[in-house]
Amino acid sequence: MRRLTFLLVAVALFALPLHAGAASRPPTWIAAWAAPITNSAVATVGSTSGAPSNGTVRNVSYVTLGGTDVRIRVSNAFGGSTPLRIGSASVGIKGDGASATALRRVTFHGKPGITLRGGTQYAYSDPVRLFVRAHQLVVTSLYFPAGTNPDAFTANYNTSYLTANGGGDHTRDSGAEAYTQTTTSTYALTAIDVLTKEANGAIVGLGSSTFHGTASTMDTYGRVLDLLSVRAKTYISYGNRKSVISAGIGGDTLHAGLSRMSRDVFSQTGVTGVILYDINDLSSRTADQIIDDYRIAIRWSHARGVAVFCPTWPPASQSTPGFPTQERSKLNAWILNSGECDDVVDWATVLEEQTTHMTYRPQYFADSIHPNQAGHKALADATPLRWFVERYVTK
């Protein structure tokens, strides 16, 4: 396990308000927000469930870095034979409700729209000059002219907005009147990159429902990953911090998560680290099998110069009756003691009551499976800040 040898150096680095080298180097593109695409519709939109039809989606994204320019990333990874056609697009800053300010037109290879064949993992827009701040809400409005569009919802965890089907193109509307429906997903939008000097990399949280946001308070951006990004900005100097972005999908497993690491982790712009917290496998797999999957993820990550950070698994890491406590103990012992992850944090000890280690501490209890809002904060507070400073792996 590679850990910082000289902690005092890191502490001194946190105290610097501005790093001269960071100020002088040119800005770079880094992913500042992400939400993984899922293979089924995960949102109920008002009284309508399913993809938009001749309508506009106003996606809301909580970016974890500031910068001078943005570009968006869209996907039709699970579209099958159905193309995803974006007729027009805009990006701006969120106002009240679905309203927007500073709207900018978005193009794709100089054209107002783009068509993604089914199976297209992702495509980027052209850069757009838009000044954004870290932890600001960015709105990306996409118009879908076709009557039939694929299920391209993403696992986000805040309110976004849609027009009714047949509502037409409202990408340039600053007002909210046309956006009469809401969703807790984004649609088609899977990442926002910023051109920035604030950071030198991105950390991706590959996980299940906790990283998705379950049991945190909706629209307060209190997920553990959101709170980690706030800690990084607060305590780590300009230019030396990392963005934090989510690749969490509720119900996912580490075994299934391996199949999406290329799209949801390694392809993200500027990625330097991944936090593995895909923790539903114990209902069907042994600790040894899960450890084998960790080793695959570590090998793939290190081959790309990406560090792997491993939290321990909490009480009730899955909801099957007869929770296999011995397997969880064995797995957590491997995480803490094997040295195969680049760094670790003992989130299980943070969350579990200390008599039997079977349930959550009362102050962090939500539903026996997930930590509540206070638990999300406790996890963020326990995470080592060195993850956001040290370069653990070199390509």
RANORTA-V854734 format. One record per residue. PHI is phi in radians with two decimals (999 if undefined). NEAR is the number of other ideal C-beta (glycine too) atoms within 12 Angstrom. Layout:
{{PHI/NEAR} {PHI/NEAR}}
This chain:
{{999/23} {-1.68/22} {-2.20/21} {-1.12/24} {-1.44/10} {-1.92/13} {-1.10/16} {-1.08/12} {-1.12/16} {-1.13/24} {-1.08/17} {-1.10/16} {-1.12/28} {-1.05/27} {-1.34/17} {-1.27/22} {-1.29/16} {-2.69/17} {-1.75/24} {-1.03/14} {-1.11/16} {-1.13/24} {-1.17/17} {-1.53/12} {-1.38/17} {-1.20/13} {-1.18/24} {-2.37/27} {-1.38/31} {-2.47/41} {-1.14/47} {-1.96/49} {-2.75/52} {-2.73/48} {-2.60/51} {-1.28/50} {-1.26/40} {-1.94/34} {-1.71/27} {-2.74/21} {-1.17/25} {-1.92/33} {-2.17/34} {-1.84/16} {-1.79/32} {0.97/20} {-1.71/12} {-2.06/22} {-2.04/19} {2.22/29} {-1.23/36} {-1.18/50} {-2.32/27} {0.80/24} {-2.57/37} {-2.11/43} {-1.94/50} {-1.89/49} {-1.37/51} {-1.93/44} {-2.32/45} {-1.68/41} {-1.41/46} {-1.80/49} {-2.42/48} {-1.71/32} {-3.04/36} {-1.73/23} {-2.44/29} {-2.32/45} {-2.50/38} {-1.90/46} {-2.22/46} {-2.18/40} {-2.54/41} {-2.35/39} {-1.06/33} {-1.99/31} {-1.33/29} {1.05/19} {-1.63/12} {-1.70/25} {-1.26/25} {-1.97/42} {-1.88/35} {-1.71/41} {-1.46/30} {-2.79/30} {-2.68/44} {-2.55/38} {-2.42/45} {-2.88/36} {-1.85/27} {-1.18/35} {-1.83/23} {-1.26/15} {1.00/22} {-1.60/32} {-1.30/25} {-2.52/35} {-2.20/23} {0.93/24} {-1.13/28} {-2.21/31} {-1.27/26} {-1.89/42} {-2.14/23} {-2.22/27} {0.92/14} {1.41/12} {-1.89/18} {-1.24/24} {-2.53/31} {-2.72/33} {-2.01/26} {-1.86/33} {-1.13/19} {-1.01/23} {1.67/22} {-1.19/29} {-1.17/27} {-2.98/35} {-2.59/30} {-1.82/31} {-1.42/37} {-1.25/25} {-1.12/26} {-2.25/31} {-1.30/19} {-2.67/35} {-1.38/23} {-2.21/38} {-1.90/24} {-1.02/34} {1.19/30} {-1.71/31} {-1.67/38} {-1.84/47} {-1.90/50} {-2.09/50} {-1.79/49} {-2.18/46} {-1.78/38} {-2.00/44} {-1.32/28} {-1.24/25} {-1.32/15} {-2.22/21} {-2.24/37} {-1.32/36} {-1.29/29} {-2.23/46} {-1.33/41} {-2.11/49} {-1.55/43} {-1.73/46} {-2.55/41} {-2.77/35} {-1.35/30} {-2.09/42} {-2.35/44} {-2.48/46} {-1.44/36} {-1.13/24} {-0.99/27} {1.47/20} {-1.29/29} {1.46/21} {-1.57/28} {-2.23/37} {-1.16/37} {-1.74/24} {-1.30/28} {-1.42/26} {-1.44/19} {-1.78/26} {-1.01/16} {-1.30/29} {-1.61/37} {-1.67/24} {-2.21/30} {-2.24/29} {-2.62/39} {-1.73/31} {-1.91/42} {-1.74/47} {-2.20/47} {1.26/50} {-1.39/46} {-2.15/49} {-2.89/49} {-2.26/50} {-1.74/46} {-2.15/42} {-1.58/29} {-2.57/40} {-1.91/30} {-1.20/40} {-2.38/45} {-2.15/33} {2.99/40} {-2.30/48} {-1.95/54} {-1.81/54} {-1.64/52} {-1.56/50} {-2.76/47} {-1.93/38} {-1.17/37} {-1.12/48} {-1.22/50} {-1.04/40} {2.30/40} {-0.92/33} {1.31/32} {-1.46/35} {-1.50/21} {-0.99/22} {1.19/21} {-1.85/20} {0.99/35} {-1.89/32} {-1.11/44} {-0.97/47} {-1.21/45} {-1.07/42} {-1.19/36} {-1.09/45} {-1.15/43} {-1.18/31} {-1.05/30} {-1.06/39} {-1.18/33} {-1.26/21} {-1.94/28} {-2.01/40} {-1.18/30} {-0.91/29} {1.58/31} {-1.93/36} {-1.49/42} {-2.13/47} {-1.31/48} {-2.26/50} {-2.27/51} {-1.75/53} {-2.23/44} {-1.67/45} {-2.27/42} {-0.99/32} {1.48/28} {-1.26/37} {-2.12/31} {-1.08/41} {-1.07/28} {-1.22/25} {-1.09/39} {-1.00/30} {-1.24/23} {-2.00/37} {-1.09/35} {-1.06/26} {-1.34/33} {-1.58/41} {-2.08/41} {-1.17/32} {-1.47/30} {-1.20/44} {-1.20/36} {1.40/37} {-1.11/41} {-2.14/42} {-2.68/47} {-2.36/52} {-1.72/47} {-1.64/51} {-2.50/50} {-1.63/45} {-2.10/49} {-1.95/36} {-1.31/35} {-1.17/36} {-1.28/24} {-2.43/16} {-2.32/27} {-1.42/20} {-1.03/27} {-1.09/16} {-1.14/22} {-1.16/37} {-1.06/30} {-1.04/21} {-1.18/32} {-0.98/40} {-1.12/24} {-1.11/23} {-1.06/39} {-1.15/35} {-1.09/18} {-1.08/26} {-1.16/36} {-1.12/25} {-1.10/17} {-1.89/25} {1.29/21} {-1.84/37} {-1.34/40} {-2.08/45} {-1.93/43} {-2.21/45} {-1.34/44} {-1.27/33} {-1.52/48} {-1.47/47} {-1.00/38} {0.90/35} {-1.13/43} {-2.68/32} {-1.74/21} {-1.19/17} {-1.00/9} {1.30/13} {-0.92/25} {-1.35/25} {-1.12/23} {-1.13/15} {-1.18/27} {-1.13/31} {-1.06/25} {-1.11/23} {-1.13/36} {-1.15/36} {-1.11/19} {-1.13/29} {-1.01/38} {-1.32/24} {-2.05/18} {-1.30/21} {1.33/16} {-1.47/26} {-1.36/36} {-1.24/37} {-2.84/34} {-2.38/37} {-2.51/36} {-1.62/25} {-1.15/39} {-1.05/39} {-1.14/25} {-1.08/30} {-1.61/43} {-1.53/33} {-1.23/20} {-1.63/14} {-1.47/9} {-1.93/13} {1.09/24} {-1.74/22} {-2.33/24} {-1.32/33} {-1.00/25} {-0.96/14} {-1.26/17} {-1.99/36} {-1.36/24} {-2.08/28} {-2.61/18} {1.36/23} {-2.00/32} {-2.01/39} {-1.26/45} {-1.40/28} {-1.04/28} {-1.10/26} {-1.18/37} {-1.00/42} {-1.16/30} {-1.08/32} {-1.13/41} {-1.09/39} {-1.15/22} {-1.45/28} {-1.33/37} {-1.11/35} {-1.19/32} {-1.08/37} {-1.01/43} {-1.70/43} {-2.13/36} {-1.26/32} {-1.68/22} {-1.34/32} {-2.23/26} {-2.00/14} {-1.13/14}}
